[in-house]
Amino acid sequence: QDTKALQVAVVGTGYVGLGTAIMLAYLGHQVVGLDVDQEKVEMLQRGELPIYEPHLDQLLQDSSSRLRWTTDYASAIPNADVIFICVGTPPLPGGQPNLAYVADAAQSIAQNLNGKLQVVVNKSTVPVGTGDWVARLIEEYAIDYHANRYLVVSNPEFLREGTALGDSLYPDRIVLGSDSPAGIDRLVELYQPLLDQQFEAPAYVPRPDGYTTPQLVTTSLSSAEMIKYAANAFLALKISFANEIAGLCECVDADIQEVTRGIGYDQRIGPQFLSAGAGWGGSCFGKDTAALISIGREYGYTMPILTAAVEVNQRQRQVVISKLQQHLHRLKGKRVAVLGMAFKPNTDDLRDAPAHDCIARLADLGVQVVAHDPVAMPRARQEWGHLRYQEAASAAEAMRGADAVIIMTEWDEYRQIDWSSAPRGMRNSLVIDTRHVVPDNCTMGVVERIGRRL
Ligand code: UGA
């Protein structure tokens, strides 16, 4: 690799920070990952990952000679040409993102800048204006302040959990927003191997067929900040739209899958993010739609389209329960298997997972819930202690003796189940399939789907 190696510091080792740090090291840069959480840093120093993401362990191994981990700003920041802020921005009760971690990071970075040209890059999803605020914090806290040497760039992240590596190595676009051209130039240098695709694609994350190079989009600082929110809000909107049409399909006896297939070939619409289901989940769509609405509110600007998308999503979370009630009537005392707890497959992330609401509601209705997830059960033990459910060691065990099974996450493992006959030991062969896992030609018992009348 003939990459010009830069010194990079990545502050925050959550999903985005870890992916960014490891990917940049893979591309040839010297990277130090920093987190204030000592336990996480110790894990990473032992070569263990605090999260599950397909192939990230292999990429970590392949890049380990160019990576180190620390809790110490003084050892990470002074030598860095580029410093990424990748800390969390969890929602506050009113929907606004909590920027306390960004402020802490900016302040600690500022106190350790070295007087040479250094670029601070915001990758955390933050409201418009945060980049300017970070620049002001740097000005306030830098020991030796140099306005034209400490530059701030917004470089939003568009990777999805579960496919983070492919999304990072083969992105559609790289967005760089800054009011200083020198900041953009340094980031272009950093991303050159990605922009030209001049790196050896790892065998475990091959370059997709037909993929050439990403589009470079350079903008002002505030436009880049807005692009991130607008992208997530638009995707959330697409899903809510598909869910709304799915409900109507059930009324008029149409099939949402046929409908979305039929509209998706229109290139202006596109086939992606039109899968109807139990509503979107994860750490991003809920947080980012709420943030946009709350930012609008600050300016006295209403956002009726987004507000409706959020409402549709909330209603969608109830659809599973209504379907179950239609078939089983009184749910009290029934035994229901829930397959899939993670908010989507190939991750152990449980944040805002539709399965959480489903399990909570069923337990409230007196249902005995037996849940299974191929990867997320250990995390659920820690994070879902407040929910009443039993764990099953396998999908088969969850379904044994159940009156119904609800598929909440489209794990491959669930697609491998032989759905042509009722799963062994089920008391009643009722499947509520929210993720189109059960094949269409399946003739067993009753299979209820979202957006298709039985
Ligand atoms: C999302 C965006 O897709 C990324 O581009 C963005 O970088 C990321 O948020 C972020 O802001 O960090 P992610 O939350 O990892 O990524 O997951 P998605 O694949 O977008 O799925 C979100 C939710 O929507 C899941 O619950 C999924 O099941 C649901 N979904 C997705 C649907 O219900 N239908 C669809 O057609 C697609």
Residues whose N, C-alpha, C, O or C-beta is under 5 A from the ligand:
A	BS01	UGA	E157 F158 L159 R160 E161 I239 F273 L274 S275 G277 G279 W280 G281 G282 S283 C284 F343 K344
